[in-house]
Amino acid sequence: MISLIKRNLMLYFNNRQRVFFSLMGAIISFILYVLFLKNGIQSDWKSIHEGTKLLDLWLIGGTMTVTAITTTQSALNQKIMDKENNRIDDLMLTDTSKLGINAGYVFSSVIIGTIMQVAVYIIMSFYFLFSDNLSINYEKLIAIILIAILSSFIWTMVNMIINLFFDNQASISGVNSIVGTCSGFFAGVYMPLGTLPNAGQKIMEFIPASYNSALYRNLLMKHQMNISFKNVPAKFLTSFNKNMGLKINDVSTIMGHTIILLVFIVILICIFSLISLLKRRRA
Amino acid sequence: MQLLETKELTKKFKNYVAVDHLNLTINKGQLVALLGHNGAGKSTTISMLIGLIQPTSGNIEFEGLKVNESKYRRKLGVVFQNSVLDNNLTVKQNIDIRANMYKNLDSSFKNKILNDLELSSILNQRYKTLSGGQRRRVDIARSLLNKPEILFLDEPSTGLDIQSRNKIWEFLNNLRKSIGLTIILTTHYLEEAEDADFVYVIDKGKLVEGDTVDNLKNKYAKDTLTLYSDHLKNIKDNLNQKIVEETENSISINPEDNNEAINILSKFKPLITTFEYQRGSMDDIFIALTGKEVK
């Protein structure tokens, strides 16, 4: 299994184009923000002390969720490519079991997702360090890595479920571009949760992307919020948290979001097992 | 000694029967060729024998092991029709990754095959930059990593030049001698099947014939003697043979055996300007068994 993980990592990182395109969702949200969205949201935040820095951290949180979605997707495409080219048949002939081979793909995807999220965090922090003088908080790096692992697991499971329905690269690349486009909305990068209509907000309460962003944002923005909202009434803070997607479904703590995401993992594993069982019965 | 046997092996895909009650026996150390048209069911048969697809009915027996057991897989090597190695990795990376997916691999055997297949100089080259012949040699090295008892070659020489083909067969024949490797081959190159110990001809999923090359030739491929002469009429009047082909200055006949051919030649020696004697080939057998039309 370790050998298969090593292979999948080599195939991903050796292919610069693949790395670049797996980050497309993140790059788009970043560029859209810097060029178009930043000024708009910023003008609403004029009254907030160091509002720009707060906004930068908010963006980093959402973009990392987008990165988790798109990079695990690209990593898992390896399995579809291997199926299509009969490489998986060759792997099956070895002493590694079918379960071991599937686990190999899952863990490669989790590793790739984690590395790419951390890389995106570092790149964006440096950009905002130079553009907005945002200080980089290295103490949070371990917590960030842990969240990156958790979110990689969730999105690996989501993408594994999606991939159950597709067996060739042509169709999966179509699915990839749809998911890539939607991920920015679901992660709440393009617009704050509070600006969505009620129906939209309701949907966001039932998908892992919004909780994933909320978890990142709670962690990243906490310190800056203490500075920015030092003398602000609690009522304002609550409505800010709700509007900006830090508080969803009355959950607003790091622990709360983590538990919800773990529950999502259990649900996703159940869905995956159920669908693969049904598919096997039908075959 | 019998190594592998299929009994009434059948595979149906919806309304289409790809393999139809196939009975094959493969003995240890033999080179067995499966011959058939495109779509005759050769690859489906191989896929069932290596456990990639489940038969609809029938059995495969291999020294008391079941096809989906890992012990069974351990005894197999497979060279797939299309390459299954990673284009963007080097030969060494490809080989090492597959090797590490086996338990307790004999690394001295690995080094020996890499050496014998003359791959040492291209180990650090990316697989996609290799020539067709080089790729095939790497594929074969990969298939032999686990020192299999039985090697499946699914059309291994398609698109290869004669030098590469000869090199590969020289290597495989040496392995048959040294470790008693059994080989099951599917091929379009009929001359490749000439070297087989046993040939199974498959048509539309059914076994049409299974015998040694010599027996098949005796049964289905007649030798042809062509006599060139300026006195054809004279020869024809005194020849008690059915003429199979005739031109202005030649006639062709199918003598029973070499002796009869020599007798005919001696009898008409003064009348013949020259002659040709052509042994029956695998092509004749194949066409006799499966017909001339394209399927």
Interface residues (C-beta under 8 A of the other chain):
Chain A: I2 S3 L4 K6 R7 M10 L11 N14 N15 N85 N86 R87 D89 D90 L91 M92 L93 T94 D95 T96 S97
Chain B: I50 L52 S70 R73 R74 L76 V78 F80 N82 V84 L85 D86 N88 L89 Q93 D96 I97 R98 N100 M101 Y102 K103 R142 N146
